[in-house]
Amino acid sequence: MHRDWVKALAFLSQIGVTIAACILIGVFGGRFLDNLLGTSPWIMIAGSILGVIAAFKSILDLAPKK
């Protein structure tokens, strides 16, 4: 019983970290490129959208297959 609870908690925390990492990489990568190229805020917006898409794909890849 205790082991199942720990496994579920680990899986949920993995999902949270995956979402946060994907979105933050997109935002900060886009922000960096915006500052470098002087295109503010367009690349950051595109990076944010790509980060959200990557987060959804990563979650779908984490989902157990039946």
C-alpha positions in Angstrom: 0.0 0.0 0.0 2.7 2.5 1.0 4.8 1.6 -2.1 1.8 2.4 -4.5 1.4 5.8 -2.8 5.1 6.6 -3.3 5.0 5.5 -6.9 2.0 7.7 -7.6 3.6 10.7 -5.9 6.8 10.2 -7.9 4.8 10.1 -11.2 2.9 13.2 -10.4 6.0 15.1 -9.5 7.6 13.9 -12.7 4.7 15.3 -14.7 5.0 18.7 -12.9 8.7 19.0 -13.4 8.3 18.0 -17.1 5.7 20.7 -17.7 7.7 23.4 -15.9 10.9 22.5 -17.7 9.4 22.5 -21.2 7.7 25.8 -20.8 10.6 27.5 -19.0 13.0 26.4 -21.7 10.7 27.8 -24.4 10.2 31.1 -22.6 13.9 31.7 -21.6 15.2 30.4 -24.9 12.8 32.7 -26.8 13.7 35.6 -24.5 17.4 35.1 -25.1 16.9 35.0 -28.9 14.7 38.1 -28.7 17.4 40.0 -26.9 20.0 38.8 -29.3 18.1 39.6 -32.5 16.0 42.5 -31.3 12.7 40.9 -32.1 11.0 41.3 -28.8 8.4 39.7 -27.9 7.8 37.5 -31.0 10.3 34.7 -30.5 9.5 34.5 -26.8 5.8 34.1 -27.7 6.7 31.4 -30.3 9.0 29.7 -27.7 6.2 29.7 -25.1 3.8 28.1 -27.5 6.4 25.5 -28.6 7.1 24.9 -24.9 3.5 24.2 -24.2 3.2 21.8 -27.2 6.4 20.0 -26.0 5.0 19.7 -22.5 1.8 18.1 -23.8 3.8 15.7 -26.0 6.0 14.7 -23.1 3.0 14.0 -20.9 1.5 11.9 -23.6 4.8 10.0 -23.8 4.8 9.5 -20.1 1.3 8.1 -20.0 1.2 4.3 -19.6 0.2 2.4 -22.7 -2.5 -0.1 -22.5 
